[in-house]
Amino acid sequence: MQALFEHRLELSAHTTRALELDGDGPGIVLLHGWGDSVDTWRPLLAELAMTGRRAIAVDLPGFGQATRLGKGALLPQLDAFTTELVETWADGRPVVVAGNSLGGCLALRLAERGELPLAGVVPVAPAGLELPGWFDAIERDPIVRRLLAVPIPVPLELIRGGLGNPRDAQRAVVDAFGPDAETRAAVAGLLETGRRLLPELATAPFDLAGIACPVMLVWGTLDRAVPGTGARIALDRLPTTQVRLIEGAGRHPQLDATHRLLELLLPFPAPAVRN
């Protein structure tokens, strides 16, 4: 069993936290979603450690323990970061990039770059195929708005307790805040990042027709935040795309159905059959 080690990385003018496994390839690069962090991949990395597979997960800029995003458009900043990550970590060897939500969007954007050593990409409930409804529901939620209006730090445990039996939107915001978002300022900053991202995600954030590497789209059947109907958009433009649904999983299959997602990732992409 491989040891998972945590370390700091410098990529594209950002400092970030990485969780990494040594092992054989093709290596797997894991990108989290909006409001999440590298920690969302810990269960999957624990199972990958049993397989001898090489892998890395990082905090994206603006989230977790990574440095903040700068002014201007956010997707180009995230593109520069993920491109340098793949170029540096792959070291010329083919890698699979898997990403959840925002990370899935970034994986598809990486796939447009034919010069990168990509064996394939696995977008998991990717943002950008359809405009996600989760952010608007969270921002307009009256409980969340009242919490943001409090002029003192609000501990995360107090937020959880105050919601009682939360609706999906409330539960999503609690999950999204993560261990480092204990204060009102951190929550407000997270929502501001969401506001800046939404217009970029709403305006065709990738050119699917320009993708040549294998693509496997994954959704959980219980995902209400980013519906799997977006798969039809991808299938129309990428006829060779695989679509896999994971029964009983929500918008985080890496947490809801870790082993099943691992089963999909390990053989992907399947070797080409020679005639």
Secondary structure as the mmCIF struct_conf table of DSSP 4:
data_model
#
loop_
_struct_conf.conf_type_id
_struct_conf.id
_struct_conf.beg_label_comp_id
_struct_conf.beg_label_asym_id
_struct_conf.beg_label_seq_id
_struct_conf.end_label_comp_id
_struct_conf.end_label_asym_id
_struct_conf.end_label_seq_id
HELX_LH_PP_P HELX_LH_PP_P1 GLN A 2 LEU A 4
STRN STRN1 PHE A 5 LEU A 11
TURN_TY1_P TURN_TY1_P1 SER A 12 ALA A 13
STRN STRN2 HIS A 14 LEU A 21
STRN STRN3 ASP A 24 LEU A 31
TURN_TY1_P TURN_TY1_P2 TRP A 34 GLY A 35
HELX_RH_3T_P HELX_RH_3T_P1 VAL A 38 TRP A 41
HELX_RH_AL_P HELX_RH_AL_P1 ARG A 42 LEU A 48
TURN_TY1_P TURN_TY1_P3 ALA A 49 GLY A 52
STRN STRN4 ARG A 53 VAL A 58
HELX_LH_PP_P HELX_LH_PP_P2 ASP A 59 LEU A 60
TURN_TY1_P TURN_TY1_P4 PRO A 61 GLY A 62
BEND BEND1 PHE A 63 PHE A 63
TURN_TY1_P TURN_TY1_P5 GLY A 64 GLN A 65
BEND BEND2 ALA A 66 ALA A 66
HELX_LH_PP_P HELX_LH_PP_P3 THR A 67 LEU A 69
BEND BEND3 LYS A 71 GLY A 72
HELX_RH_AL_P HELX_RH_AL_P2 LEU A 74 ALA A 90
TURN_TY1_P TURN_TY1_P6 ASP A 91 GLY A 92
BEND BEND4 ARG A 93 ARG A 93
STRN STRN5 VAL A 95 ASN A 100
TURN_TY1_P TURN_TY1_P7 SER A 101 SER A 101
HELX_RH_AL_P HELX_RH_AL_P3 LEU A 102 ALA A 111
TURN_TY1_P TURN_TY1_P8 GLU A 112 GLU A 112
TURN_TY1_P TURN_TY1_P9 GLY A 114 GLU A 115
BEND BEND5 LEU A 116 LEU A 116
STRN STRN6 LEU A 118 VAL A 124
BEND BEND6 ALA A 125 ALA A 125
TURN_TY1_P TURN_TY1_P10 ALA A 127 GLY A 128
BEND BEND7 LEU A 129 GLU A 130
BEND BEND8 GLY A 133 GLY A 133
HELX_RH_AL_P HELX_RH_AL_P4 TRP A 134 ARG A 140
HELX_RH_AL_P HELX_RH_AL_P5 PRO A 142 ALA A 149
BEND BEND9 PRO A 151 ILE A 152
HELX_RH_AL_P HELX_RH_AL_P6 LEU A 156 LEU A 163
BEND BEND10 GLY A 164 ASN A 165
HELX_RH_AL_P HELX_RH_AL_P7 ASP A 168 PHE A 177
TURN_TY1_P TURN_TY1_P11 PRO A 179 ASP A 180
BEND BEND11 THR A 183 THR A 183
HELX_RH_AL_P HELX_RH_AL_P8 ARG A 184 LEU A 201
TURN_TY1_P TURN_TY1_P12 ALA A 202 ALA A 202
BEND BEND12 THR A 203 THR A 203
HELX_RH_3T_P HELX_RH_3T_P2 LEU A 208 GLY A 210
BEND BEND13 CYS A 213 CYS A 213
STRN STRN7 VAL A 215 VAL A 215
STRN STRN8 MET A 216 GLY A 220
TURN_TY1_P TURN_TY1_P13 THR A 221 LEU A 222
BEND BEND14 ALA A 225 VAL A 226
TURN_TY1_P TURN_TY1_P14 GLY A 228 THR A 229
HELX_RH_AL_P HELX_RH_AL_P9 GLY A 230 ARG A 237
TURN_TY1_P TURN_TY1_P15 PRO A 239 THR A 240
STRN STRN9 GLN A 242 ILE A 246
TURN_TY1_P TURN_TY1_P16 GLU A 247 GLY A 248
BEND BEND15 ARG A 251 ARG A 251
HELX_RH_AL_P HELX_RH_AL_P10 PRO A 253 ASP A 256
BEND BEND16 ALA A 257 ALA A 257
HELX_RH_AL_P HELX_RH_AL_P11 THR A 258 LEU A 265
TURN_TY1_P TURN_TY1_P17 LEU A 266 PRO A 267
HELX_LH_PP_P HELX_LH_PP_P4 PHE A 268 PHE A 268
BEND BEND17 PRO A 269 PRO A 269
HELX_LH_PP_P HELX_LH_PP_P5 ALA A 270 ARG A 274
#
